[in-house]
């Protein structure tokens, strides 16, 4: 998957050359408006953070400081089984500092 900078693409649609074409042809202007609407409605993808679990017996996320999940019986789940922070979504594959 390739990510595209939404703001940069919007700026390209409003550059001087395209605006000159839009003034000369109403169909081109309409097409630019349609494209801008599609860009505005496109979903936003955020870059995932890569962090790690910190602590001793009670591990917590190095990004948001929330403790790792526990199982239904109150015991801690092994942190090797917890690949993501349930609170902030950080991927737990970073190296400990």
Helices and strands as residue ranges (DSSP letters): H 6-13, H 16-24, H 26-41, E 50-51, E 53-54, E 60-61, G 79-81, E 91-92
